[in-house]
Amino acid sequence: MRGIERLTPYITSALSLIPIAAIIALTSLITYHGLGGLSWRFISSSILRGGVYEAVIGTLLLFSGATAIAAPLGVLAAVYLVEYAPRSWLTELVERAVENLAGVPSILYGLFGFTLFSKLLGFGISLLSGWLTLACMMLPIIVRSSQEALRMVPKSIREASLALGASKWTTITRCVLPAAAPGIATGVILGVCRVAGETAAILLTSCFYTMRGLPRSPLDPVLSLTYYLYILIVAKAGDTPLEVIFALSLLLFLLVVALNSTALILRFRYRGVKRW
Amino acid sequence: MVRIKIQTNSLNVWYGDNHVLQDVKLAIPEGHITAIIGPSGCGKTTLLKSLNRMVELIEGSRVEGRVLLDGRDIYDSDMDPAELRRRVGMVFQKPNPLPMSIYDNVAYGLRVRGIDDRAILDEAVEEALERAGLWSEVKERLRDSAFNLSIGQQQRLCIARALAVGPDVLLLDEPCSSLDPISTSRIESLLTRLKNDLTLVIVTHNLQQARRIADYTAFLYMGRLVEMAPTEEIFENPREELTRNYIKGRFG
């Protein structure tokens, strides 16, 4: 027993190196194979000419549209839960549900979106179905982090505003939301991170491999980086040079890392600063 | 004979099952400073907060009885709490500037009433800061965050902010409890000046402070008003034994 006791620090520190090693291995593998193929030409030329232009634009369209839907809804839901809803079993239930929704596998969101938006509501396999499905995926994250940000705003600020004769809504829009804004923004970006690399949910709701060009309306299908990567690996294995696949992976990787870092930077910038 | 500004009649307040104010009958004279004293947890803050309906914001609170402001019941259904709080301002125990600039803090109460005219706001902000004795200290940095001010200055900013909307009554909840002696004495002399055109009600833990600035003093004990009289009487010759013991520091 004494021996194990003495060895514990070494074992734990060795084990803690595994995730770091995995990240380094992943990053260097993708970079090593992909860097050669990644160029402005690659990003900006059409899929028909060996580029990924449509998929880049498609990805941006997908997550910006989903954010435009999910962010206001999520923030309003959080405002309701924190500022208005009296504490009851119902709000407790809603909060538990939101927590669990964040952990639901994305393929189930895809199936749900396909059933509800594509079939039942008749939006088909389209950008719109993708927006709505991805918005459903982002919502729990945005609601959760907005709730946290709102709860961080001290009661004394609300009291100050109400005592000056401001209504509750004015207090929320003029004092509470601005004070919570950095936290809310971090949450929205984390929500974007969740869907920017998403494949399963849009596979079923918004992408056709035979899609060519950009969608002309929200009811058109769309291509995304993740979906196109999936197709290149699964359906066109052997036809595509490895360099292209890795260049695409690297691009996707950089996009998600950039988003995550923005969220991290925002969080750190405002964590230390006490503004009240 | 002084005019009565606020009169409470059989005022009762509950937090859940906790009966925190019991049958309080209190008359607050206009144009004077009234201090509310009493041991911790006796309901001083609750009494103060029931004078501008801030008490309603506390979850589980219930108010019964009447609070008449210039003869009108503030708990009437047609009384708008926002308009009431414009007339009855409040300053809190811990300075609580809003997370915005000094100027915006003072202009806030006017802006939420839809006043956006630059000239009107400028004038109101200057006047309010002047009345709170803060103008000369901040006029060069009105755009700075209110959090850059010292704690004492922040509390005077909170007073200025309350004055800007033109209240008749100012409620102060232990406004000096987090301040140093110099800031405290500045606030005390400020309050003494303000009573010329305002009715002030101050909750305080500090008996000496009540003695220095209050014209009338009310002693509250376990949710009941024990007695209220001119300050000198309360301190020199109280009617109730309980008051005498509290003043002499036998409990508290």
Interface residues (C-beta under 8 A of the other chain):
Chain A: P86 R87 P154 S156 I157 E159 A160 S161 L162 A163 L164 G165 A166 S167 T170 R174 C175 P178 A179 R275 W276
Chain B: N52 M54 L57 E59 A82 E83 L84 R85 R86 G89 M90 F92 K94 N96 P97 L98 P99 M100 Y108 G109 V112 R113 S145 F147 C158 R161 A162 V165
